Amino acid sequence: MNKYFMKYQITHSLQQSHDTKISRNADLPLHDMGQDFFAMETIQDGNDYHFNGTHRHDFYELLWFTDATPRQAHFIDFIKYPIHPNQLFLLLPDQVHSIEKKDKTGFLFAISKDFFERLIGKDIFTLFYYTVNFSVLIPDSQLHIFQTLLKLIKVESDGAKRPAILESYLRSWFLHCIELQKAGRFEEKRDIRMQFLIESIDRHFKEERNAGFYAHELSLSAKRLNELSKDYFGKTINQIINDRLILAAKREISSCEKSIKEISYELGFSEPSYFTRFFGKQTGYTPEKFRERMSNIFQ
């Protein structure tokens, strides 16, 4: 197991927040990857720190339960989710998680935020905004695909651990997950307006950043659309647009093919300085520092 993934850090927040989720989560243990970008382990042999007790992560965590005894479950953001054999769950950074590894077998992937958002790119927007908690059941007919990819990921992770190779394998893994999610969508009741909203933001986020534009497309008031968005996604329209902008910005910056100035104009900012302030506020990094950080991973 990578030494950075073994790191365990307790963080506390002294600030009060009106956001219920943040206020409930602030004093929970935080699992920290440090400077690492990927780690994996089996659920049954994993370190107890990563399973016992209620905790949070500062990274994306994928759990593949290959088997579980009847009536097994875990808790994500204080909601109970039953566990079935060959079920995948993907947890977002800062989500609250509680699980016991007893009577469960499978695999855990820990993926840093920057690396995950680079390898999935715009597809992550679809991945998470169609459903708050991402989970899919792998049908028997596709088990061999995930088993093959798992072997490739493990060999690379245990060996040279080349970021570009792992990126290729993991991207394939998650694209297969997205296809399974799409195939199962018809079985769930979804608000078609919210699906249309996400598709519209994905098309227009560079030039349209006002909730009124999207409200007009859905024949709703901006106030009502924000209410629906907060109920369905837990975020306002502006927050979702900002998420989409940051994902696009990270993808372009990490590719190192364009200047920061070019990227800022392509994303609809009138001045590069506005883009730099926006990026810093959303990520805690300047665009240049983020590019350097990603270059160090992929060098």
N, C-alpha and C positions, 0 to 999 in steps of 0.2 A: 504494500500500500504506500502511495506517495507520502513523503513526510509532511508536505503542505496540507494535504487533505486530513492528516491526523490532528492538525492544529485545531484547538477548541477555544473559543473566545466568548466571554460573557460581556455583553454590552448593556448599558443602561441609558435611558433617555431622561433628562431632567426637565424637558419641555413638555407642557401640556398641549394636547391637540384636540381639535374638534372632530377629527376623523376617528370613528369608533375603532376601526381595524388597527390603526397606528397606536392608539392609546392602549389597546389591549395587548399589543404585541411588544411594546417597547422594552419591557423588563424580562422577556423570555431569552433563554440562551441562544446565541447566534453561532451556527457552524460556519467556519471561515476557511476558504481555500487558500488564503495567502496569495502568493504570486503564481500558483499553478493554474493551468487552464483546463485540464481534464484528469479525472481519476475514475476507477471503477473497482467494484468489489462484489462478492456474492452477498446476498441478504443473510443467508444462514451462517456465514463465517465472518460477517462484518463486525467492525468495532462497535461495542455497545453504546458508545457516545452518540453514534449516528442514528440510533433507533430508540433507545429508552427515554421516556420523558417527553414533555412538550417543548418544542424548539422551533427555530427559524433557520434559514440558510441565506448566504449572500450570493448564491449561485442557482442555476437551474439543476433540478434533480429529477432524473428519470428512474422509475421503479418498474421493473418487469417481473411480475409474479408468475413464475413458471408453474408453481403449484401452491396450494393452500388448503388446509383442512376446512371443513364446512363452518360457516358462520364467522369466518375471519373478516376483520375490517380495520380501517385506519381512519384518522381524522385529519381533514384539511380545512384550515380556517374554522375549526370547531364544529364542522359538519361531518357526520359519520358516512363513510363510503364502504360498502361491502367489497370484498376482494374475491375475484374469481380466477381460476387457473388461466394462465396466458393472457392476463390483463396488464395493460401498460397505463401508468399514471405519470404525468409530467407536472412537476411543481415549479412555480415561479419563485424568483427571489423574494424573500420577506414573507412568504406565506407561512402560516403556522401549521406545524405538522406534529402528529403524535402517532407512534406505531411501536408495536413489539415484534421482534423478529421470530419469536417462537411459532412453530407450526407453519412456517412460510419458507419457500425456497425461491430463488431467482437472482436478479442482478440489479445493481445500482450504478448509475452513471452520475457523476458530478461534473458539470460543465460551467466554466466561468461565464459571466454575463457577456463580456465583450466577445469571447470566442463563439458562444452560441448564436448571438445576434449576427455575427459575421457569416457563419456557415448557413444559417437559414435565410438571412436577408429578409426580403419583403414577405416571404412565405410565413414568417412568424406572425405577421399581422393577421393573416387568415387563420393561422393555427389557434391563436388565443382569443380573437374577438368574435369567433362564431360560438365559442363556449368558454365559460369562465374557468372551469377545471377540466383540463384535457385528459381524456381517458379513452382507450380503445381496447376491444377484445380482438386478439389475433386468431383468425379462423384456422382450422387445421390445414386447409389448403395452402396457406401462406406461411406456416411455421418455418418451413425450410429456408425461406428468404431471410427471416430475422435470425435464425440460427447461424446461417452462413455469414451474415454481416457481423454478428456477435463474435464469431471466431476471428474474423479479420481485424476487428477493433481490438480484441484482447491481444492478439499477436503484436500489433503495432504499439499498443499501450505498454505492454511488458518489454518491448524491444527498444527500437530507436525513438519511438514516440515523436514522430515527425508531424508537426501540426498540419501540413498540407495534406498528408495521407489520411490522418484522422478526420480532417474536415470533409474529405471526399466520402469516407465510409459513413460518418455520422449524418451528413446531409442526405445520403441515400436512405438511411434508416428513418429519418423524420419525414421525408417525402412519402415513403411508404405508409407511415402513420397518418399523414394528411389524407392520402387516398382512402384508407380504411375509414377515417372519420367522415369523409364525403359520402362513402357508400352507405354508411349507417344513418345519415342525417334524416332520411325520410321516416325513420322509425321514431323520431323525437318531435315533439311539438315545439316549434320555434316561432318567434315573432318575425315574420317575413320583412317587416319594416326595418328591423335592426340589421338583418342581413343586407338589405338594400343600402342602408346607411354606410356600413363598412365597405361595401363595394364602391360606393360613390366617393367616400373619402380616399380610398385607394387610387381612384382615377384622378381626383381633383385636388389632393392635399397641397400640391406645390403652388397653386394659384388661388385656391379658395380656402380661407382659414376662419371664416365667420360662420357661426352656427346658423345664422339666418339663411344662408345659401342652401344648406342641407335640409333645413326645416321646410323651405319653399318646395324643394323637390319631393318631399313627403307630404305636402299639404298640411303641415302642422305649424304651430307657433314655435319659436325658438325656445320659449320657456318649457312647453310641453315636451319637445324633443329632448331637452336636457334632462327633464324628469325621467323620461323613458330610458335614456342612456345611463343615467346613474343607477336606476333600478336593475337594468339588464347587465351592464358591464362594470358598475361601480365607479364610473368615470364620467366627467362632463365631455361635451363634444370637443372643446378646446384641448382637453387633456389627451383625448384619443388622437387628434390631429398632431399634437406635439409628439406623441409616441411614434407616429408614422414618419414625421420629419426626422426624428433622431435616428430611427432605424435606417432611413435612406442615407442620412449624413454619415453614419458609422460605416456603412457599406462602401460609400464613395471614398471616404477618408482613408480607410484601411487598405484600399486597393492601390493607393499611391500613384495612380495614373493621372490625376488632375490636381491642379493647385487648389488651395483653400478658397481663393478668390473665385475660381471657376465653379467650384461646388456651391458656394454661397449664392451665386447668381442662378445656377440651374435649379436650386431649391426655392427660388422665388424671393430671396432677400434682396432688398434694394442696395444694401451696402454690406461688404464683408464684415465690417465691425459689428453690425447687428447680428449677423450669423454667429460670430465668435462669442458674443454675450449670451445669445440664446443657447448655444451648445454648452457653454460653461455652466449656465444655470441648471440645465437639465442633466448634465453628466458629472460635473465637478472637474472636468478637464478642458483645457483649451484644445481646439482642433489639432494644433501642432503636437501637443503633448500626447493626445490620443493616438495620432499617427505613429509617433515614436514608440508608444507602448505596444501597438500591434506589430510594428516592424521588429521589435525585440522578440516577440513570440514566434514570428514566421521567418526569422533570419536563418 
